[in-house]
Amino acid sequence: MTIMIRHIPHSSNKISFHEGYLVDEKVLEDERLLLPDWYTDDLFSHPDTNSVVADFSRIYCDAERFSDDSVEIMSKRVWESYA
């Protein structure tokens, strides 16, 4: 039997608290609904595999974020959208 572990870090939209963000509540709510990779945890569900699924939004903690934004290819695009 082959064991497969799937890493699904961005399927949740849960935010533990709403204090301390640099944007207002409307922007936070819009991003909370826009950013999840909706249903990827369901799409890749299989009884013979193990999943590592983050139960929080990437807004709260992005488990795959690079410590240096210059090596993250999408970082430039994100900041361009706010310009």
C-alpha positions in Angstrom: 0.0 0.0 0.0 1.3 3.5 -0.9 0.8 6.2 1.7 0.1 9.6 0.4 0.1 12.8 2.4 -1.6 15.8 0.9 -0.8 19.3 2.1 -3.9 21.5 1.7 -3.0 24.9 3.3 -5.5 27.3 1.8 -9.0 25.8 1.8 -10.3 27.6 5.0 -11.6 31.1 5.4 -11.6 31.1 9.2 -10.0 34.0 11.0 -9.5 33.6 14.8 -9.7 37.3 15.5 -10.3 40.5 13.6 -8.1 42.9 15.6 -4.7 44.2 14.5 -5.1 44.1 10.7 -4.1 47.2 8.7 -7.3 47.1 6.6 -10.8 47.9 7.6 -13.4 45.2 8.3 -14.9 45.4 4.7 -11.6 44.8 3.0 -10.8 42.0 5.5 -14.2 40.3 4.8 -13.7 40.6 1.0 -10.3 39.1 1.1 -11.5 36.3 3.5 -14.0 35.3 0.9 -11.7 35.8 -2.1 -8.5 34.0 -1.0 -9.4 30.5 -0.1 -8.9 27.6 -2.5 -12.5 26.6 -2.0 -13.3 22.9 -1.6 -9.8 21.7 -2.3 -9.9 19.7 0.9 -13.1 18.0 -0.3 -11.9 17.6 -3.9 -8.8 15.7 -2.8 -10.4 13.7 0.0 -9.8 10.0 -0.1 -10.1 7.4 2.7 -6.7 5.8 1.9 -4.7 9.0 2.3 -3.7 11.4 5.1 -4.3 15.2 4.8 -2.6 18.1 6.4 -5.3 20.8 6.2 -4.9 24.2 7.7 -8.1 25.1 9.6 -7.5 28.9 9.2 -7.3 31.5 6.5 -4.0 32.4 4.9 -4.9 35.9 6.0 -4.4 34.8 9.6 -1.3 32.6 8.8 0.0 31.7 5.4 1.8 28.4 6.0 3.6 28.6 2.7 4.7 32.2 2.7 8.4 32.8 2.1 10.2 34.8 4.8 11.6 37.0 2.0 8.9 38.3 -0.4 11.5 38.8 -3.2 11.7 35.1 -3.7 7.9 34.7 -3.8 6.9 35.0 -7.5 3.3 36.1 -6.7 4.3 38.7 -4.1 4.9 41.3 -6.9 1.4 40.7 -8.4 -0.3 41.1 -5.0 1.4 44.4 -4.2 0.7 45.6 -7.8 -3.0 45.1 -7.2 -2.9 47.6 -4.3 -1.1 50.3 -6.2 
